[in-house]
Amino acid sequence: MKRKTLYVGLSLLVTIGVFSFIFTHVSLREVLDLILNCNRFALGIFIVLSLLMSLLRMWRYRLVLNTSGYHPSSTALYLVVLVRNLFSDLLPARIGSLVYIYITTIRLGIPFAPATSSFTLSLLFDIIAIAPMILVASLFCAADIGIPPWILTAGAAVIGAISLAALMAITPTLRTTIRLITASRRSQQGFGKKLLAALSSFQIELERAREAGVYWR
């Protein structure tokens, strides 16, 4: 009961904080004018695409979590994604998206390693998806934004290559890191022992997802 009260209280504080910040920069009248005068069709398209994006992101998280043997409720996971999107927009450099790991472990009861592996793989595939989007922009929008098409094409190629290399290198990098920590005298005590256990579990979950063939899906 105390924990539930704490969550409700924190939620209210975040809500009050967000709206207090908003209304120190714009007035309620400006917000109402914007809502009343906006292009309702365009707004409707945005809402549909935004909810669809969250739905697909939820499906992708479930895809990875299922390979680890965890099957959270689609509704609960979808709400987690919506909260994740909010914090991602609120905090700089998208570090707010890390709240996904916290909520899935605390509220959905999923261990840290599966939650982190689903987050990590989704983040990498988000970056991979940027490359073809930039390529499309180079074909259709380069003239409008005043950037030579070859710069956008080269940027797409670099982003795609780096993100794919990161996807392929993450497991070998973890193995090397684990070996280095194991070689340390402190690996069997205190923080070193906990870190070694966390990294080992993380590596196992990433390998399990890759071997299950979820990358192409």
N, C-alpha and C positions, 0 to 999 in steps of 0.2 A: 504493500500500500504506500509506504514511504517513497519507494523508488518510482512508482507511478505518479505520485504527487510531484516528485522532483522533475520528472520528464515533462509533465504538464506545465510546471512553473518555468522551466527553461524554454519551452516552446513559446509561452506567452512573452517572455523576455525578448527572445529573438524577434518575434512579430512586432512587439512595441518598438524595439530598436530599429528595425528596418523601416517601419512607417515614420518613426520620428526623424530618421535621417532623410527620407524622401521629402517630407513636408518642411524641412529646413531649406530645401533648394527649390521646390515648386509649391504653388498654392493648390488647395483643393479645387478651386475654380478652374485652374489650368488643366488639372487632371480630368475634370468633368467635361470641359470643352474638347479635350483630345479624344475622349471616348465617344462623345456625341457627334463629332465632326470627322471621325476617321472613316476610311474606306472599309465598310463592314464585310465586303466580300474578301478583300485582302486579309483582313483580320481573321475571318473564318478559316481561310486557307492556312494562315500561320498557326492557328490553334490546332487544326487537324494534323498538320505536319509535325508540330511539336509533340503532340500526344502520340503520334505514330512513331516518332523517333524514340520516345521513352519506352514505348511498347517493344520495339526491336532491341533496344538496349537491355531491357529486362529479359527478353528471350535469350540474348547472348550471355548474360550473366548465368541464367539457369542452365544453359548448355554446358558451361564449364563446371558449375556446381554439381550438376548431375553426374559428371564423370567421377566426382569425388564421393559420390554416394549420398549427397544431400539434395532434398527435393522441397525447397521452401514453397509456400503458397504463392501463386502468381500474383494475387492481389497484394499481398504483403510486400513482395519484392518490387512490384510496380510502384507502390507508395515510397519504398526506399529510394528508387530511382528518381522520383519526383523531388524528394528531399535532397538527394545528391545533386540534382540539377540546380536547385536553389542555392546551395552552398557554393557550387562551382561558379555561379554568376556573382555571388557576393564577395568572394575572396579572390585576391590577385593570383595570376599564374595558374588558375584552375586547381590550386591546392585544396580548395573546398571539396573537390570530388573525393578526397580521402575519407570524408565522413561516411562514405559507403561501407568501408571496412569496419568502422566503429559500429554502425547500426546493425550490419549483418551479424557481427559477433555478439553484440550485447542484446539486441532485440530478437533476432532470429535464431540465436543459439548455434551459429555455424562457427567452427573453429577458425583461428586466425589464418592458418596456412591456406585452406580452400578459399576463404574470403579474399585473401591477398592475391592468390593466383588468378582468380576470376577478374579481379580489378586490374591486375597487371596486363593480362592478355587483352582485355577490352581496351585498355589505354593504348597498347601497341597497335591494335587493329584500327583504333580511331586515327592514329597518326598515319598508318598505311593508307587509309581511305582518303586522306587529304591529297595524296599525290595525283590520283586520277581527276579529282575535283579541280586542282590547279591546272591540269592539262586541258580540261574542258574550258576553263576560263581563258587559257592562252589561245584557244581556237575561236572563241566567240566574243570575248570581252576585252582583249588586249588593246584594241584601238580605242575603246571607250575610256579606259583608265590610263592611257598614255604610257604603257609599259611594253617594250618590244616583246613579241611572242617568244623569241628564243630564250629570254631571261626567265619567263614563267615556265617554259618547257624544261629548261635546265634545273630550275628550282624543284619542279615536280620530280624529276629524275633523282636529284640528290636526296630529297625527303624520302622517296620510295626506297632508295638503296639503303639509306641509313636505318630506316625503321625495319626493313626486312632483315638487315644484318643484326640489329638489336634483338629481333625475335629469334633468330638462329643462335645468337651468342649467349642469350641469357642463361640457359641451362649449363653450358660449359663453364661460364663465368662463375656460376654458383658452385659448381663442383670444385673449381680451383680455390675459391674463397674458403670452402669447407675444409679442403685439405690444408690450407695455410693455418686456419684456426685450430684444426686438430693437432698440428705440429707444435702449437704453442703450449707452454706449460700450464696456462690458465684455462685451457679448453675444457677441463674436467671439474671446474669449480666456479661458483658464483655466476657472474654475468656471462663469462665465456661459455659456460655449459648451456645456459639458456639460449644464447645467441646461436650456438651450434645446433641445438635442437630445432629452433625456429627456422633456420636456413635449410636444414635437412628436410623438414616437413614441407617447406615451400618448394624445394627442388622436386620432391616426390610428386607433389600435386601438379606442377608444371609438366613433368614428364608424363604423368597419367593423362592429362588433357591432350597432349600431343599424340600419344599412342592411341588414344580413343578416336582420333581422326576428326576432331571438332574444328580444326583450323579452316578447312575448306568450307564447312557449313557456316 
